[in-house]
Amino acid sequence: MISRDLTFVLGGARSGKSVHAEQLAGQSALPVTYIATARVTGDAEFTARIAHHRARRPAQWRLLEADVDLAGAISRADAPGHCTLIDCLTLWLANLLCPADGDGLPPDQYRARTEELGAALGNARGKVIVVSNEIGLGVVPLGAATRLYVDELGRLNQRVAALSTQATMMVAGLPLTLKTAGGA
């Protein structure tokens, strides 16, 4: 019997996944910690995206930033009677594989980070909501680095979906139930 409360929300860019996850967190009536995985860069458009997300969050939500050590952030935030919202796995994996400031981690190191993440999610005692992009619905991308990223995100999404008690795919702002607490 699964005792955890892990909701996985995924979808494409601008599908409504973050808003949906934020609504779920708010509806939980629990104290919320929002774990942001984005790295603030000199990119003005990306900085505006981050500001938009910040402005939308309730002021009473606690914020943790975890661009690389996501498992550690989950461990710090997790508690019974608490909700942790992670937004998002897509940016977290990009931080590991293709950071703007240099080379990504070698395969054994980023895979170790994903193992740590799986363990943290599997051991969580509170409610956890995880957001990720579904980017593998198109053609096989050109370039080895891009293929590696798409493949690794697909594997990571599968792992989180398997751990989840509930999973939702967002399409055009509409939630499509993939998995419910009672089954697959």
N, C-alpha and C positions, 0 to 999 in steps of 0.2 A: 504494500500500500504506500503510495506517495504521500508524504506529509507536507511537502513544500507547496508554496503558492507562487508559481512562476508563470507569468504571462509574457508571451513573445508576440510582438507587433512588428510586422514587416510589410514592405511595399516599395514602390518605385519613388523616384524623386518627386516631391510635391504631391504625394498621394494622400497626405493627411495623417501619416503614421505618428508623428510627434504630437500633434494635437490630440489624436485619439488616446495615445498613451498618457498624456497629461490629464485628460478627462477621467481616465480610469483611476489614476493616482488620486485625483481630487475626490472622486466618488467613493474611494476607500474609507474616507473619514479618519485616516490615520495620519500621524506626522509623516512628512515626506522629505527624503533626501534625494536630490537630483544630482546624478553623477554625469558630468559633461565630459566628453572625450575629445572634443575639438581642440586643436592647438590654434591659438590666436596667432595669425601671421600678418604680414604687411599687405595682404590682399584686401583691398577696400570692400569688394563685393562680399567676400567671405566674412569679414568683420561685421558687415551689415546684417548678414544672416544670423550670426551669433547674437547680435544686439536684439534682433527680432525675437529670437527664442527667449532671451533674458527678460524682455519686456512682457512677455506672455505669462511667465511663471509667477505664481503668488509670492508675495514678499516673505511670507513665513516659511517657505520651503528652504531647507538647508542646501547649500551647494558644495559639492566636492568636484574638483577637476582632476581627471585621471587620464592623461594622454597615453600612458604606457602601463602603469601598474593598476589595472582595472580590478584584478582580484583583491589587491590590498584595499582599494577603495570600497569594494563591496563588503569586505570583512569589517572595515571601520564603520560603515553605515548600517549594516544589518543588525536587527534586533527584533524580538517578538513584539507584535503590536506596532510595527513600523513599516512604512512602504519605501522602497528604494526604486527609483526610476533611472535607468541607464540609457542615455541617448548620445551616441549610438555605436553599435559594433562596427559599422562601416568605417567610420573615422578612426576608431581605435585600431583596427587592423591596418589601415593606411599608415598610421603613426608607426606601427611596427615594421611594415614591409617597405614603405616608400616615404619616409619622412622628408619634409622640405629642406631640412638642414643637413642632409647627408645620406649615407647608405643605410639600407634597412638591416634588420637583424638577420643573422644567418638562420637557415631553416630550423636547426635544433633549438635555438633560442626563442623564435617566435612560436614554435610548436609547444615549447615549455610554457610560454605565457598563455596559450589557449588551453593547455591542460590545467593550469592554475585557475583560469577563469571557470572552466567546467566544474572543478572542485568547489570553488566559492559559490557558484550558483546551486550546485547540488546540496551543499551544506547550509544554505541560507535558512534562517529561522523565521524571518518576516516575509512580507509580501514583496516580490520583486517583479518589475516590469522592464523588459528589455526591448529596445528598438533597433532595427537593422534594415538595411536596404536589400531588396531582391534585385540583383543586377544580372543574373544569369539567364534571363528570358530571351535574349537576342542571339545574334550570330556569335560564333567563336571570335574573340577579338584578335587583332593583329598585334604582334609583339609579345615576346616571352614574358616580360614583366607584367603586362596587363593580363595575360592569360593566367599567370601565377596568382595574381590578386583575385581575379574572378573565381578561380578554382578554390582558393583558400577561404574566401568569404562564403562560397557555397557549402564547403565542408563545415565551417564554423556555424552557419545558419542551421544546418542539419543537426549538429550536435546540440545547439540550444533548443531547437524544436523538440528533439527527443527528450530533453530534460523537462520541458515545459508541461505544465498542467493545462494550459490554454494557449492557443495560437490563433492570431488573426492576421489576415492579409488585407491591406488597405489598397483599394483601387478607386481612383477618382473621388476620394473622400468617403467611400463606402466601406464599412468593415465586413469582411467575409470570414466567417468562422471556419477555421481549418481543424481545430482540435478543442474539445471542451474538457472540463475537469473530470467528467465521467468517462471519457474515452478518446479515441483518435479521430 
